[in-house]
Amino acid sequence: MTFDPILRVRRFNRAITRETGALNQSFLGRGRALGLARVIHAIGTVGQDLERIREYLGLDKTLLSRYLRTLSDEGLLIVQQDAKDGRRRKATLTRYGEIEFEAYEKLSEDSARGMLLRCPEPEELLNAMDTIANALTHESLTILQISSAADDALNCLQAYYSELSERLDTGFDVNLSADPDAADLTPPRGSFLVAYLDGLPVGCVGVKGTDKGYGEIKRLWVSKTARGLGLAKRLMDKAEKEARALGMKTLRLDTNSALPEAVKLYRSTGWQEIDRFNDDPYPDVFFEKHL
């Protein structure tokens, strides 16, 4: 028996409304509704531009103004002209506001921890949450150039290596692969990109500089929970733009036929299959693209 998908979506929405306390007039017992607490969180400890708050929370200007006025009357924040741009206004938490921010952070973490403790398979729950959150926030995607040694980059790379170990018949040992040096992925020689959805890293790709007359695309990975959103292509498009900016005229990459979605992506976006160009033991399919 297949249950009505619309009824299933509505059931999910009701469950989330109850679990998050969206209708409570005292969210997490702090005496304010959820909307006010979300504005405090959006401002954070360093302050935030009002337009960014509005866009991030999806609020109209009238409702945001009402929330800000209420929080200001409580002594939690002040609104001033931005010192760098007089056309913009910025909200900053007062000391009392920072105390409330920290209280909400602790209570929210405790609530999330409690939810996971109630679940017999927390990792499955987290994966489902990531899939839903990524699908709902895909329009907020940002791709940033960061150090390949940064925590977010290393976490992405470790997830990529783990997946290769699962999917390749030979397994995968990064020490046996042609692992690029960090310097080759650092401007002005190369670049390393990480994709974020609502602050969570969900993908990466590297542009490796070489002295061989071409650059290389390395370590393209997208989290399983963010697949189907076109993120791999967006990462590749951004990587090609980075390569052009670095003066590269030709790019090469390698992959394994056990990753058919990667092979399909490259073939469909103008990459031409070529002969092997390295001695890395893991790839068996090789591509080139002239920029």
Secondary structure, DSSP 8 states (H G I E B T S, - for coil): ----HHHHHHHHHHHHHHHHTTT-SSGGGSSS-HHHHHHHHHHTTT-EEHHHHHHHHT--HHHHHHHHHHHHHTTSEEEEE-SS-TTSEEEEE-HHHHHHHHHHHHHHHHHHHHHHHH-SSHHHHHHHHHHHHHHHSGGG-EEEE--TTSHHHHHHHHHHHHHHHHHSTT---GGGS----GGGGSTTT-EEEEEEETTEEEEEEEEE--SSSSEEEEEEEE-GGGTTSSHHHHHHHHHHHHHHHTT--EEEEEE-TT-HHHHHHHHHTT-EEE---S--SS--EEEEEE-
